[in-house]
Amino acid sequence: MMHFAREAVELLVQAATAWYFEGDRHGLRDREWMALRFLGRANRFSRTPSALAGFIGATRATASQIVKTLEEKSYLVRKPSREDKRSVTLCITAQGEKCLGQHDPINHVLNAVAALDTEECTKLRDSLRDILNNLDPTHHRLNARTCRDCMFLAERSPVTDTGKAPAAVEYKCRLYRVPISHEETELLCTSFECATARPKIDEHIDRARFAGQD
C-alpha cells in the first residue's frame, strides 16, 4: 500500500510543476498566476489582501506587491467592501478572466482532468479532498474550499402553498450571518471548515430577517 501511495504522491508532485516554475509565463510569475486564479474563484468574503496572503503563503507586503502587479496589467481592481467599508475587495476584471481562460499555466492539466469521464473525475476530486482533510494543518496553506461543503453553510427548502411549484432552496452563512446565493456556494472561501453534514436552517427562526436581506 505504501508503494502505491508514494507513487501517487510522486505523480501529484509532477503535475504541480504546471504551476510552480521559474521566471514568468505570459508576463506573470507563478505566485501572480496563483493569486489571479484564486481571486477568480474566491467568494466575496475571501477576496481580501489578508485572505490572498494566507492562501498563497506570502507576507502581506508580498501579497500587496502581487496585487499591484495585477492592477497594473488591468487584471484586477480594488472596490470598497460591501461588508466592511474600511476594507477593500479585490475583483478580477474581464481582461483578467480572459487571461486566465487563454493563458493560465494549469489549463492543460485542467483539460486533461476534464477528459476523464464523470465518475473518474468525481473520484479524483473526492480522493484529493479526503487527502486534504487528513493533512495536518501545519503542512499546507490556508484551507480554501468550496462553500457548499462548509460547516457554516445552512440550507432550507422554503415552505410553499399547496399546488404551487417548489421554491428554490435558500442558503445562509452561519459565520457571516448573511444569505448566500446558489452561485456563491460553488466559490472558494478561506473561512471554510469541513462538515460531514450541512445543518438546516430552522423554518421559523429569523425567517423574516433572512428574507429581508435578499
N, C-alpha and C positions, 0 to 999 in steps of 0.2 A: 504493500500500500504506500509506504513512504517513497518508494521508487517512482510511482506514478504521480504522487504529489509533487515531488521535486521536478519531474519533467513538466508538469502543468505550470509550475511557477516559472520555470525557465522560458516556457513559451509566452507567458504573460510579460516577462521582462523584455523579450524580443519584440513583442507587439508595442511595448511602451516606447521603443525608440522612435516611433512615429511622432511623439510629441515632446521628446527631450532630445535636443540637438544643439550643436554649436553654431554660432553665427545667427543669421536670420533667414527666414523664408518669406518671400513676398513682402519684405520690409518690416517684419515683426520677429522678435526673438521668442523662444519657447514660452517664457512666462507671460509675455504680452498676448500670445495666442491663447494661453490658458485663461487669462483674465477676460479676454474678449468672449471666449467660449462660455465661460461661467456666467458673465453678465447677460449673455443672450438666452440663458436658460434659468436664471435666478428669479425668484418671486420678488414682490415689491418690498418685503421686509429684509431681503438679503442683498439688494443692490446698493450697498453702502461701502465706503472705503475700508472700514474696520472688518466687515464680513469678507470683503475681497482679500484683504491682507491675510486673514486666517485661512481662507480656502487655498491660496497659492503658497502658503507657508513663508510669507515675507513680512518684513517690518512695515509699519505704517509709512515710513519715509520711502521705502522701495515701492510700495503699492501706489503711493501718490505720484511717483515718477512714471510708473506704468500708465496710470490714468492720464497724466499729462501727455504722454506719447500718443495714446489712443485718441485723445481730444484733438491734438494737432493734426492727426490724419483724418479727422472728421468721422471717426468710427464711434465716438462716444460723446454724450453731452451730460452736464450736471443739471438737475432740476431740484427745486425745493421739495423736501419730503412731505407727503400728504399726512403722515402720521406725526412727524416732529418737524416743525418749521425751522428749528435750529440746525437741522442736518440736511444733507443732500442725498438725492437718489441718482445713481449712475445709470443712464439709459442708453442702450445701444441704438445707433441711428440706422436708417435704411441702407446707408453705404456700408456700415459695419456688418449688417445682416448679409449683404451681397458679398462682402469679402469672405465671411465665414462659409457661405454656400459654395463659392468658387475656389477658394484657396486654402481653407483650413487643412493643415497637415494631417489631421486624423480622418479626413474624408475617405481615403482609400480603405482604411480599417473599417469605418462605418459601412461602406459599401460591401465589404467582404462579409460582415456580420449580417447585413440586410439580405445577403444572398442565401443565407440559411433558411430552412423552412420555419414556419411559425413556432412549431414545437421545439426545435433545436434552439432557436433564438430565445425563447422563453426560459428554457432550461439553463442556458448560458447566463442570462440575466439573473435568474434566481440563485444560481450557484455563486456568482460573484457577490450578490447581496448577502448570502449566508457567510461567505468568507469575511466580508467587511464587519458583519455582526459579531464574528468570533475573534476579531483582532483586538489586541489591547489598544485602547485609545492613544497611548503614548507612541504607537508605532505607525500612525498615519495622521494626515492632516485633518482639518476641521471636517466633521461629518456632515456633508450637504447631500441630502437625498430628496426624493420627490415627496411633495406634501401629502399625496394620497396614502402613504404608508406611515405617516407620523402619528404618534400617540395623542398629539394635541388636536388633530382634526376630528371633528364630530360631524355626524350627518343624521338627517331625519327625512322621512318621506312625508311631506305635508298632508294634512287631512283634507280630503276633498268631498264635495257634496256627491251623494249617490247619483250615478248616471253621467257624471262629468269625467272627462279624460284625466288620468292621473297627472298631478303637477310634478314639476321637476324636483329632484332631490336637492335639498338645501344643505350647505356646508357652513361650518363655523370653526374658526381657530380659537381653541380654548386658552391658548397662551396670550395671544394679542387681543382676544375678545372682539373679533370683527368677523363679518360674513366673508366667505371665500367662494369665488365663482368656480364652476366646474373646470374651466380652463386653467385656473390657478393651481388646482390640485395636481396638475401634471408638471409643475415647475419645481425647481430645486429650492430648498430652504436650509439655511445654515443654523436654524434653531431646531432642526429635526431631532426627534427622539424616537427610537424604534418602538413599534407597537405590534402586538400579536393580534389584537382585535380593536377595531375602531369603536369608540363609545358612541352611543346615540344621544342626541340632544333630547331632553325631556320635552314632550309636545306642548306642555303648558307653561313651563317656567320661562320667563323673559320672551315669550313669543312676540308680543307687540314691539318690544325694543329691538329684537333681532330683525323683524320685518322692516322696521323703520330705518334701519341702517343700509338697506339695499340701495 
